[in-house]
Amino acid sequence: MSVRITPAPNGSWKVDISFRRPDGTRDRDRKQVRLSKSAAKRWGEERERWLSLHGRPQPKKEVPTLEEFSSRFIEGYAKANQHKPSGVASKESILRVHLLPALGRKRLNAVTSEDVQQLKLRLITRSAKTVNNVLTVLNTLMKVAVEWDVIERLSCSVRLVKTPKSSAPFHDFDDYRRLVAAAGDLGARTRLIVVLGGQAGLRCGEMMALEWTDVDFANRQLRIERSDWKGYVTSTKGGRGRIVEMTDQLCQALRTARSLRSSRVVCQGSGAPLTQKMVQSEVRRAARRAGVTHEGVHVLRHTFCSHLAMRGASTRAIQELAGHQNISTTQRYMHLSPAARGAAIRLLDEAPASATRGEIGATRGDGR
């Protein structure tokens, strides 16, 4: 081990250190310092001792920007974990439209909590649900960066915004009857779509993916196991299949619309599958013909759940028939249940027979 000092321009000194690493191999370190010769010598000797004990410091890896890391996130996280094509597309859209314009040039370890608040400010005109979708993707991306040792720790806190509890729009009984009649006037396929949504609770993608092998006329049941998103057939939302019993009207609609041109229940005349826009267009035409307020396909599913609640179905039954993953989703409809409200009030009439007026008064003490 040795330290050599040689003059350098501008009155500085070159310090050339030869040392042995902790693993026994030899190495060399050169630095230029602007000190006196004796001070440079002492500095070199101290550095020699430190290098002999610890070795040469490893250069810090450069932290990528959010934009640079985004493609790794999509490929190595979303696609590698087999997220649904719709989920991958949603993350790509959120990155492209919201996160990259706002934070794309920021290095991941430089994204601060204030940056997150500024992002919320940029999204102030968007719905709370949209804002939370954006924040969730950002939060997941940052946590993946920590998990992959791209950054040492989270540099920001991501807190979701509060979402108002809104009631889901649905067709009342009279409006739904008019909608079914109007759909029938437009054709057997349109009527089938309206009944699949309103009397079986199918989502749009579930209607598009439903096959005749899923229809059990003998037991009057539908097996819902798949969903179609832009030609990609995957499992249903939440990955949970379900069985739905068929109403008389649904059985009739299925028999009337039955075709041998395709394995799909809902299809074009040629047998080709329908697209989401086609399904939406048919429901919209039927809604306008019927003169009802709401036109969306998903309103039919809300109608299914709402009518079940209004007819007195239990929360658990609605959850299973609709395929809700969380009971909180089903609870959105239970305020419509007169049976549930009536049962709660009747509890007040069910005082124990032994509880006389005097006993109740004694329990209260002063009678109040």
N, C-alpha and C positions, 0 to 999 in steps of 0.2 A: 504494500500500500504506500502511496506517495502523493504529495501535493506539490505541483510545480507552478510557480508564479512567473509570468512573462508580461512585459509592457504591452499595452494596447493603445490605440489612438485616444485623443482627448483626455489623457491623464488617467485612464482606467487601467485595470489589470486583468489579464486572462488567467483564470484559475483552472488548472487541469488536474483532475483528481482520478487516480487509479485505485480501485478498491475491490474487495471480495464481497459478493452478495451473501446473505444469510444461508443460501443453499450451497455455498462453496465456489460458485463460478465467479470469474473475474468480470469486471465491468469498468466503464470509464464515464466520467461526467465532466463536462466543460461549461463554465459560466464566465461571464464578463461582469466585473463589479467595479463600481466607481468609489473606491476606498484608497486609503494609503497602502503602501506595500505591506507593512506589518499587519495592518487590519485585514487586508485581503488574505494574508497567510493564515491568520487566526480563523478567519471565516471558512477558509478551505479545510483546515484541520477539523473544525467542528462539523462541517458538512460531511467530511470523510467518515467520522465516527457514526454519524446518523445513518448514512447510506450503508455502512457495514452492518448496522443493527436491523434496519428496516428495508433496505433495498430501494431501488429507484421508484418514485411515486408513479403510479399508473396514470396516464393521461385520462382526463374525464371525458366520457363519451358525450357527444353532442346530442342534446334532447331534440327530437323532431318537433316540428310544428304540428298543430292539430290537422292541418291539411295533409301533411306528409304521412301522418299516422292513420288517417281516415280509411285509406284503401286497405291497410293491414287489418284494421278493425272489422271492416266488412268481410274480407276474405277469411281471416284467421279466427274471427269470433262468430259473426252471424252465420256465414255459410258453413264454416267448419262444425258448428253446433246444430246444423240442419234446421235452422229457422225456416219457416214457411216462405215461399217466394214473395208472398204479400208482405211479410214482415221485413224481409231483406229490402224490398223495394221501398217500404216506408222509411227505413233507416237511411237509405241512400237519398231519398227525397228530402228528409229533414236536414241531413248534412249539406246537401247542395243548396237548398233554398234558405236555410236559417243559420246553421252553425258556421259554415265556411265563410260566408260574407262577414259575419260578426267576429269570429275568433280564429279563422283559418291561418292567419300569419303568426299567431301567438304560439310560442313554444309551450309544450304541455305543462312544464313546471312553472310557467309564468302566468297561467290562467288563474286569476284571483277571484275571490268572492264578489268583489266590486264588478268584475267583468260579467259575472253571472247576473248581477242585478241590472247592469246595462243591457244585457240580452233580454231580460224580462221587459225592460222599458221599450226596446225595439218591437216587442211583440204585444204591446199594450192594447192594440185594436183587435187582437186575435182572441178566440174563446179560451177560457181557462183550460179546457181539455187539450186544445192544440198546444198551448204554452207548456203544459205538463208533459205532453208527448216529446216536445223538443228537449226539455230539461232532463227527462228520463234517458234519452239517447246520450246526451252530454255526460250525465253521471255514470252511465254504464261504460262509455268510452274511457273516461278517466280512471275508473276502477280497473278496467282491463289493462291499461297502461301501467298501473302499479303492480298488478298481478304478473305481468310479463317483464318486470324490472326495467321498464323504459323510463320510469320516474320512481324516485324513492318513496314518495308519499303524495297524498292528495294535496294539491295547493289551493283548493277552493272548497267551499261548502255549497251544495246544490239543494235548495229547499223548494218543494213544489208549492204552487199557489193553491189557495182554497177554491174548491169547485162548488158552485151552488147546486143543491139537490133539486133538480127540475123533474117534473112529471113527464112521462113519455106520451107523445101524441098517439091517439088511437081512434078508430071509428066506433061510434056507438052502435047499438044493435040495428036500428033502422037504417043508418047510413051504410052499414056493412051489407045488409040485405039488398039495398039498392045497388051497391057496388058489384055484388055477385051477379045480379040480374043484368047489369050493364055489361059486365065482362062476358056473360053468356051470349049477349047480342053480337059481340065482336068475334066470337069463335070459341070452340071447345078448349083450345090451348090457353087462351087468356083466362077463361073461367077456371081452368085447372090451376094456373099460377096463383090466382086470387084465393082459391080455396086451400091450396097447399100452405100459403102464408097465414091465412086467417083462421084455419081450422086444424092445422098441424104444427104451426109455428116455425116453419122452415125458413132459414136465412136464404138470401138470394143464391149464394154459391152452393148451398145444399140442394136447392131446387134443381140447379143446373147439373149437378153431379148425380142426382137420384137415378137409379137404374131399375128396370122392371124386375130384376132379381131381388130388389129390396122391398118389393110390394108383395105382401102375403094376403091375398083375398080371402083365403080360407079362415084365417084367424083375425082378419081385418086389422092388420098392423103394417106400419112402415118401419123399416130399419134405416136409421140415419147414421151413416158412417163416413161419408166423404163430402168434400167441398171443392168446387171448381173456381179457381181464380185465374182469369186470362189464359185458360187452357192448361194450367197446372192443377192436377187433381191431388189433393192432400187430405189429411184427416180433418175432422170438423174442428171448429174453434175450441181451444182447450184440450183437443185430442180425446174428447169423450163422445163415444157413440151413444145412441139412445133408441128406444122403441117408442113409437107413438101409435096409439089406437086410432083407427079411422072412423070418422063420422059417416052417416049414411050419404050425406051430400058429397063427401070426398070420395067415397067408393064409387058413386055414380059418375063423378067427374073423371076419375081415373079410367073407368070402363069406356066412357064415351071418347076419351082422347087417346085410347090405346092404339099404338102403331107398331107395325112390324119392321119399319124402316130403320130403326135405331134401338140400341140397348138402353138409351137414355129415355126417361119418362117425358121430359120436356125437351123438345127438339124442333128444328125447322122442318118444313115439309119434305125436304130432301133427305132428312135423317141426320143432318149435321147438328152439332150442339148449338144451343143459343149462347149469345154473349150477354154480359151483364147489361149492356146498353139496350139490348133487345128486350130483356125482361123488364127493365125499368120503363121502357117506352110503352109496353103493353099495359102495365099497371097504370101509368099516367093517362093513357087514352081511356081506360075504363073509369078512372076516377073523374075525369072531366065529363064523360058521358053521364055518369051517375050524379054529378053535381055535388060531390063531397069535398070537404075542405082539404084533406091531406092526400098527397099523391105518391108518397114514397113507398118503395117495396118493404122497407123495414117497418113501416107503420102497420103492415099486416101482421107481423110478428108481435108488435106491441098490442094489437087488437086481440090476438090469440090469448096472450097472458092476461090482459085486462078483462076479457069476457069470462075467463076461468075464475078470476078473483071475484068478479061481480056475481057469478053463479054459486059462489061459496066453496070453491076448491081450496084445499089446504096449501100452505106455503110450500111444503115439501113436494106435493104432487106437481105444482106448477114448475118448481125447480127441475124436477126430473123430466117432465114433458118438454120443457123449453131447452134443456141442456145447459142451464146456467151453472157455471163453475162455483160462483160465490152466492150464498144465500142473500147477501146484501142487494144483489141485482134483482132478485125476485121480490124483495121487500118493496121495491118501487111501485109495485102494483097492488099491494095489500090494503092500501088505504081505500080502495074501491070496494072492498068486501063488506057488504052489509051483514053477512053472517058472522064475520069475525067481530064486528062492532057490537052486534046484538048479543053475542055470546058473552062478551066482556061486561056489558051492562047487566045481563041477567045474573052475573055473579053476586050483585048487590042484593038480589032477591033470595039468595040461597043461604040465609042466616041459619045457624043450627036451631033445630026445633026446641032445644032446652033453653035457648037464650030468650027469656021473657023480657018484657019491657022494664021490669024492676031490676033484673040482673044487668041489663045493658046500662041503665042509669047508674047502678052501683059501680060499674066498671069505670064510668066517666067521672065519678066522684061527685061533682056539683050538678050533674045533670046536663052539662053543656059540653 
